[in-house]
């Protein structure tokens, strides 16, 4: 979603550190201070399953973060629907009974964006 390669690399490295700390402490709720467009928060929520609250003073960046969240959720929904349909078709070909596809993985993921004003 428009993230440069260097920034992607930084997000992945930082998220690995955060995940190790999360696993070591059992903490699943993260606060991202100065979150900007929310790229790290979105990665932590959608890829790592953490609950993230962002704090950002710039309202333009918060608006951008919310739009990017919506795009990410829409993309995930389409991908999961496609994957579910492919799995259902495979079950039909194999002659197995088709069950429910299950719920979307991201439905319980929370990224809450908060504006901080001084």
C-alpha positions in Angstrom: 0.0 0.0 0.0 2.5 2.5 -1.1 5.3 1.7 1.4 8.8 2.0 0.1 11.1 -1.0 0.3 13.4 0.6 3.0 10.3 1.3 5.1 9.0 -2.2 4.6 12.3 -3.6 5.8 12.2 -1.3 8.9 8.6 -2.4 9.7 9.4 -6.1 9.5 12.6 -5.8 11.6 10.8 -3.7 14.3 7.8 -6.0 14.3 10.0 -9.0 14.9 11.4 -7.3 18.0 7.9 -6.3 19.2 6.7 -9.9 18.6 9.5 -11.3 20.7 8.7 -8.9 23.5 5.0 -9.7 23.2 5.6 -13.4 23.4 8.1 -13.0 26.3 5.6 -10.9 28.3 2.3 -12.2 27.1 1.3 -8.6 26.2 -1.0 -8.5 23.1 -1.9 -4.8 23.3 0.5 -2.3 21.7 0.6 1.5 21.7 2.3 3.1 18.7 3.2 6.7 19.7 3.8 9.0 16.7 2.3 6.4 14.4 2.2 8.5 11.2 0.3 6.7 8.5 0.0 3.6 10.7 2.1 1.2 8.6 3.8 -0.4 11.7 0.4 -0.7 13.5 -1.3 -2.2 10.5 1.5 -4.8 10.1 1.4 -5.7 13.9 -2.4 -6.1 13.7 -2.8 -7.9 10.4 0.3 -10.0 10.3 1.1 -10.5 14.0 -2.5 -10.5 15.5 -1.8 -7.8 18.0 -4.3 -5.2 19.2 -2.8 -1.8 18.4 -3.7 1.7 19.5 -2.0 4.5 17.6 -1.4 8.1 18.9 -0.6 10.7 16.3 -0.9 14.5 16.4 -1.2 15.1 12.6 -4.9 14.7 11.6 -3.9 14.3 7.9 -1.8 11.3 8.7 -4.7 9.8 10.9 -7.1 10.2 8.0 -4.6 8.5 5.7 -4.1 5.7 8.2 -7.8 5.0 8.4 -8.1 4.9 4.6 -5.1 2.5 4.4 -6.7 0.3 7.1 -9.9 0.1 5.0 -7.9 -0.8 1.9 -6.0 -3.5 3.8 -9.3 -5.0 5.2 -10.9 -4.9 1.8 -7.9 -6.7 0.3 -7.8 -9.3 3.0 -11.6 -9.9 2.6 -11.2 -10.5 -1.1 -8.1 -12.7 -0.7 -9.8 -14.8 2.0 -13.0 -15.2 -0.1 -10.9 -16.3 -3.1 -8.9 -18.7 -0.9 -12.1 -20.0 0.6 -13.7 -20.5 -2.8 -10.7 -22.3 -4.0 -10.7 -24.6 -1.0 -14.5 -25.3 -1.4 -13.9 -26.1 -5.1 -11.1 -28.5 -4.2 -13.4 -30.2 -1.6 -16.0 -30.6 -4.3 -13.5 -32.2 -6.7 -12.4 -34.5 -4.0 -16.0 -35.5 -3.3 -15.8 -34.3 0.3 -18.6 -32.6 2.1 -18.3 -28.8 2.0 -18.5 -27.2 5.4 -18.6 -23.5 6.2 -15.7 -21.4 5.1 -15.2 -20.0 8.6 -14.8 -16.4 9.7 -12.3 -14.0 8.4 -9.0 -13.9 10.3 -9.0 -10.2 10.5 -12.4 -9.6 12.0 -11.1 -9.5 15.5 -8.1 -7.3 14.7 -8.1 -3.9 16.1 -6.2 -0.8 15.0 -7.5 2.2 16.9 -6.2 5.6 15.7 -6.2 8.4 18.2 -5.3 12.0 17.7 -3.2 13.7 20.4 -3.4 17.5 20.6 -1.3 19.6 22.9 
